[in-house]
């Protein structure tokens, strides 16, 4: 997969990452962005936007020049490592230990790092091991043996004031205590260990320990109290443990900051160290982000560049600390297409209260691929496969552009699947979803439909973080059925039906919230607001049962629901101008074309403006699988009974339907058809007919330029990628 596709500017010699890290990929010095107060950078974007791919590419580009480490906060390995000793470890401590160990082996400019401050905190929480004996504590402390010791290079002295004594003092103490009869978690072990830590240090080391651990909540400047309280809070669990873990993260950053400080650090170190936190929307990642944001809000300063990922466009609800995002000043944001990064300073808060955590964030909006980048990717794939037919390539380009919306991962997968795919000029874009994608598996290559691969990668592999476990097995199926829904009422009808045998059920409100939390955009006219995701789900829905039975069943369910609402004379609401229009939309795509034509022909006279708006709402719908006769029917090549008004409305409906589905090319031919049919209607003898002449000009101009006749958030997204 193309590691840097779409990220060339961000990763360039003078790009955003080079400026944040103070070093270019080639090793040249760059004027650092911001500082000494640094924002936490959050890469925002939903599934398939390449957040993790960008972090890994940044690591690969810069890690030989400056200390950059990549951490996957979504990996279960950290919790698994903590499981054997839950009283002395946690997922948070394990990810910090992993970060420190990697930096202990840094072989770039300035050499390896040591973490005596972090080691001191880890050593005291090691007293919470299950057995609680000195031997068990000693074994736990040995896990961190490399953290406080510098890996020396020939001819280079250690030059630190910790004197390498921390680990040795603790080993001696625990060996002495192991000969004594002590109960589980003896206070003597904890107290003696803290005393050994402090007494083993040189005067400057004790001063540093007092500065850091003396600042622990409730320590009153006494590092002994701070270390004991940290251990007690960690053992207590809950909020106390989170306070202790946050402080350990601070200790790690203080160790990194100390390595850059003073004359020695100034001479030996270059750039800024960085921690790249993938899947930072998970509880572990959110905890780490909250820790550094809280510390920096409180005045703590360090030069560690923190870059995390966020699915939600606002960076995550935790940033606003319970306040509605609309009531909080928006965080600074950077769109790579804008050029230079924006100025960033922490806002000052007037009056009572404090700034929310969002104040310390810079949101980096993950870029969609441009039309040129998309075409280059499809051409590259086709050239590799030896397929470069001009007409077919242009049709593939258009299909990939519409189905992906410029989402990089979707572009890469579709371009790979379509490399040898022949796509007729009049094919539906969704046809390409049946193309197979070669994937490596156990030393061989297997072929899978690209639609299945994308749904697995974009939906199943990226479930909403807070989706209850009892709904994991049905999440994809629910979204598949919801692909035909327009608004919350529509969605709730489908959800009640498809969850009728379950005890725990999701509502449309729940699903909409989970979709937003996952980073999928919304749309005022479609419940599944991302056009590309909706097409994947529509494709899956039609294939769930033979001959599209599941597709028709869902539309019939909604048609019947709105039939009842029409009978109730219910007030309009949601995505449509009227309940009848909503009913006709579902009737159209489930076999009721002739009924819809009769309805439209009967309601046109006397209300051409309202009628055109209703026609667009009815016809903004996907076409079911199977042979598509809409173009021939729009051109009058399919015999239709009835008077001239009805026959013309029939043709116009199918022409508009072609334009509004947005998964087929329209162009000049469809534009001429629209203009011709509307002009025919404008000279017929019914009230208001003449007003349709202006509509003919407007609609044909839009269709000729492949623009939507009825705009919504989905179509605007597609328009930006042209």
Secondary structure by P-SEA (a helix, b strand, c coil): cccccccccccccccaaaaaacccccccccccccccccccccccccccccaaaaaaaaaaacccccbbbbbccccaaaaaaaccccccccaaaaaaaaaaaaaaaccccccccccaaaaaaaaaaccccccccaaaaaaaaaaacccccccccccccccccccccaaaaaaaaaaaacccccccccaaaaaaaaaaaaaaccaaaaaaaaaaaaacccccccaaaaaaaaaaaaaacaaaaaaaaaaaaaaaaaaaaaaaccaaaaaccccbbbbbbcccccaaaaaaaaaaaaaaaacccccbbbbbbbcccccccccccccccccccccbbbbcccccccbbbbbbbcccccccccccbbbbccccccaaaaaaaaaaaaaaaccccaaaaaaaaaaaaaacccaaaaaaaaaaaaccccccccccccccccbbbbbbcccbbbbccaaaaaaaaaccccccccccccccccaaaaaaaacccccaaaaaaaaaaaaccccccccaaaaaaaaaaabbbbbcccccccaaaaaaaaaaaaaccccaaaaaaaaaaaaaaaaaaaaaccccccccccaaaaaaaaaaaacaaaaaaaaaaaaccccaaaaaaaaaaaacccccccccaaaaaaaccccccccaaaaaaaaaaaaaaaaaaccccccaaaaaaaaaaaaaaaaccccccccaaaaaaaaaaaaaacccccccaaaaaaaaac
